[in-house]
Amino acid sequence: MQERRLSADRFGAFSDAVIAVIITVMVLELKVPDGSRFADLLPLWPTAISYAASYLFIAVIWVNHHHLLHLVQQPTPRLIWLNLVHLFAVSLLPFATAWVARSHMAAAPVVVYAVIFLLIDLAYLAARCSRCWCSRPAPPSLLSCRCSASPPCAVRCYFISGPRRSAGLSGRPNPNLQNSPLHHDQKE
């Protein structure tokens, strides 16, 4: 029996579905006021602001994620797991959003909310930098790191992932990058 690999489209569809469910869970926290006047909406301001901010953040997360997945031809097991960690961190947002709203933006819930965003950013950065690879199996310099992103990504890859990053531990080039529109050969 031949092993079937996960396609980039299916990989993206799963991520889109998870993000859609997260937004749905968040919107369920928006409760209808008891009265029928506009003044009855006033006590709901913490929930509305928390929801709007979280929705905007999730929109940015989705756009960045969408951009990253456009560069992936065939998801690697490492990228799949990093994506699952990223989606897990994003899935914590409805909890943090509701806690911030119910506490009227008290310090502890806001700190938890910020920590969740730090986790989301770190997971996304790890997924994005997993596309970096180096041309030599020897410990590379920053100049030998090829990356689908901007040069700062190469610096982040080096310091976050260490010198033998995402090429598996083999130092071989990442095959996902070879036909990437952002891939370019560097003269050595």
SULHU-V360313 format. One record per residue. RES is the residue in three letters. PHI is phi in degrees with one decimal (none if undefined). OMEGA is omega as a letter, one per 40 degrees, with the letter a starting at -180 (* if undefined). Layout:
res:phi:omega
RES:PHI:OMEGA
RES:PHI:OMEGA
This chain:
res:phi:omega
MET:none:a
GLN:-85.8:i
GLU:-75.6:i
ARG:-97.9:a
ARG:-93.4:i
LEU:-69.6:i
SER:-83.4:i
ALA:-63.7:i
ASP:-65.8:i
ARG:-68.1:i
PHE:-58.0:i
GLY:-67.4:a
ALA:-64.3:i
PHE:-61.9:i
SER:-62.1:i
ASP:-60.6:a
ALA:-64.8:i
VAL:-62.4:i
ILE:-65.4:i
ALA:-63.1:i
VAL:-65.3:i
ILE:-61.5:i
ILE:-65.0:i
THR:-63.3:i
VAL:-62.0:i
MET:-65.0:a
VAL:-67.8:i
LEU:-67.5:i
GLU:-76.1:i
LEU:-77.4:a
LYS:-98.4:i
VAL:-73.8:i
PRO:-68.0:a
ASP:-71.3:a
GLY:-91.2:a
SER:-116.3:i
ARG:-103.0:i
PHE:-62.8:i
ALA:-62.7:i
ASP:-71.2:i
LEU:-79.4:a
LEU:-55.4:i
PRO:-65.6:a
LEU:-89.6:a
TRP:-57.8:i
PRO:-62.8:i
THR:-66.9:a
ALA:-64.8:i
ILE:-67.5:i
SER:-61.2:i
TYR:-63.9:a
ALA:-61.6:i
ALA:-64.7:a
SER:-66.5:i
TYR:-62.4:i
LEU:-62.3:i
PHE:-62.6:i
ILE:-66.6:i
ALA:-62.3:i
VAL:-64.5:i
ILE:-59.1:a
TRP:-63.9:i
VAL:-62.4:i
ASN:-62.8:i
HIS:-63.3:i
HIS:-59.5:i
HIS:-62.1:a
LEU:-60.9:a
LEU:-70.2:i
HIS:-67.2:a
LEU:-90.0:a
VAL:-94.7:i
GLN:-90.7:a
GLN:-138.3:a
PRO:-62.0:i
THR:-87.8:i
PRO:-56.2:i
ARG:-62.5:i
LEU:-65.9:i
ILE:-61.7:a
TRP:-67.0:i
LEU:-63.5:i
ASN:-65.0:i
LEU:-64.8:i
VAL:-64.4:i
HIS:-60.4:a
LEU:-65.3:i
PHE:-60.8:i
ALA:-62.5:i
VAL:-64.4:a
SER:-67.1:i
LEU:-80.5:a
LEU:-61.6:i
PRO:-57.9:i
PHE:-61.1:a
ALA:-64.8:i
THR:-62.0:i
ALA:-64.9:a
TRP:-66.9:i
VAL:-61.3:a
ALA:-66.4:a
ARG:-68.7:a
SER:-90.4:a
HIS:55.5:i
MET:63.6:i
ALA:-67.9:a
ALA:-62.7:a
ALA:-60.6:i
PRO:-62.3:i
VAL:-67.1:i
VAL:-65.1:i
VAL:-61.4:i
TYR:-59.2:i
ALA:-65.8:i
VAL:-64.5:i
ILE:-61.2:i
PHE:-67.0:i
LEU:-62.6:i
LEU:-62.0:i
ILE:-61.9:a
ASP:-64.7:i
LEU:-64.8:i
ALA:-65.9:i
TYR:-65.5:i
LEU:-61.0:i
ALA:-63.3:i
ALA:-65.9:a
ARG:-66.3:a
CYS:-78.6:i
SER:-69.2:i
ARG:-82.0:i
CYS:-75.5:i
TRP:-153.9:a
CYS:-117.0:a
SER:-80.6:a
ARG:-122.9:i
PRO:-74.8:i
ALA:-70.6:i
PRO:-55.1:a
PRO:-83.9:i
SER:-92.3:i
LEU:-61.5:a
LEU:-72.3:a
SER:-90.1:i
CYS:-79.5:i
ARG:-100.3:a
CYS:-144.9:i
SER:-78.1:a
ALA:-107.3:a
SER:-70.4:i
PRO:-53.5:i
PRO:-58.9:i
CYS:-62.7:i
ALA:-61.2:i
VAL:-65.4:i
ARG:-63.4:i
CYS:-58.1:a
TYR:-62.1:a
PHE:-81.8:a
ILE:-87.8:a
SER:-93.9:a
GLY:84.7:a
PRO:-70.3:a
ARG:-113.0:a
ARG:-78.4:i
SER:12.6:i
ALA:-85.9:a
GLY:84.8:i
LEU:-122.1:a
SER:-90.9:a
GLY:80.8:i
ARG:-78.0:i
PRO:-61.0:i
ASN:-75.7:a
PRO:-65.2:i
ASN:-66.5:a
LEU:-88.9:a
GLN:-61.4:i
ASN:-109.6:i
SER:-67.9:i
PRO:-64.8:a
LEU:-97.0:a
HIS:-74.3:i
HIS:-145.9:i
ASP:-82.6:i
GLN:-108.7:i
LYS:-74.2:a
GLU:-105.3:*
